[in-house]
């Protein structure tokens, strides 16, 4: 059974259909990649699934439950986390605090309990420990006390992944995690993604780095101008004429390359 | 990495402050000084609430003076007209102001920055007109006089020292509770919301609920301050709760520094004392005091501009640089 089931998802901006009747499934424990030329609707698709943008039509089912149109924070709490194409970190805070804020989901502390500080210490210690563990898992433990804004680009992307992990997700949607990374940083990222998958988190990755996509993805979904044009394992996608056409342009397809 | 852990526990800071508060009437039981310090204590309570809402959660309110007014008039009416005990009146004032905060939270769910500032500013103007026109309750533009002193367990607190100790006792408790909130989960969620709302949502933070609760709490604290003010001073009029006062509150938080509690509190103390400098410096001439009072708004403005240019993190930022630690930031 699929953990995440997307059916007929559609989003229009004025006359433009950014996401056009897209359906696909994500199976538990797998890594799925979403690729497509710029403006194909990949980020919009992520926003629709994660509640950051309301769909005009279609449905998203997560673990058998309908989550279409729910508020973003609620979707995260139900176990579907995400990162952003342009990182949305808490820049003034340390890396540890960034992750800790997400780990706070496990701490039961409303305004009244917090004001009186009744029985919070154990839970807080635990969430700090959890945050440290995730920084290690992401391979950025040495930046724990660094301000997010002071961190190198590559480690910032890893920090956002660690923060998403702190919400204890079952599925994680990563929007261009390798954008702007150099070769070594991409290698670190790939290792981290495998560790995360092995820890039991299902991954959906929007990515332009084809090397990364072909290496890690078990299945690839290809979007072009908002619509799904292909879906399948990497080897088949590489040979798919519709995909080659979308990437290389129609002129090239005319001459048969 | 070894880090100096100089971060004050709020309990230590509050204990030191309590000792200072207790020392004042012993060292100088001057009536005028105590009266001025009551104003300061009232403002400290308002600023604690606004530092939470604006300084930490990043939600601006240009309408906090209106909440102080709601608390003041509600309490004065409940005690004076209805005949309720002062404690009940003060609680009613706090509750009604908090309810007003809930109303103001609604635009905050949709508006940001300048637009939220405009909406809250409009709220203050509406309430100002209401205070002036609802003569049956508020006494209209002439104000409401003869408000009874606070009364606890049948004992009227009518001495200057008593009123001073009551206001500052409440202020210190409020500061402790607010500091605790800031170093706990809701405080971290506020800083997250301030930094990036999308990031906060991605951490599973219920930003809608957080804004509503923070607005209500912040407005409730302003209402509590109003209730204390009305019964300490005995006279209130709409002019005290106008837009200009709301602007001053915002200026105090800016000068004190976003993301800090100690900074805004120190700024509240300094800037509230400014026009009453003669209470601290007995030898100060009448002309000098008049000059300070005439230029009060200008001094606030200059302080704000200076902070924005020279020390954008405000007094709180300077405290952090001195490694005194930041209220609410748990050093883990």
Interface residues (C-beta under 8 A of the other chain):
Chain A: X52 X71 X72 X73 X74 X76 X77 X81 X82 X83 X84 X88 X89 X90 X91 X92 X93 X96 X97 X100 X101 X102 X104 X105 X107 X109 X110 X111 X113 X114 X115 X116 X117 X120 X124 X128 X145 X163 X164 X166 X167
Chain B: X1 X3 X177 X178 X180 X181 X184 X185 X186 X187 X188 X189 X191 X192 X195 X196 X198 X199 X200 X201 X202 X203 X204 X205 X206 X207 X208 X213 X217 X259 X330 X332
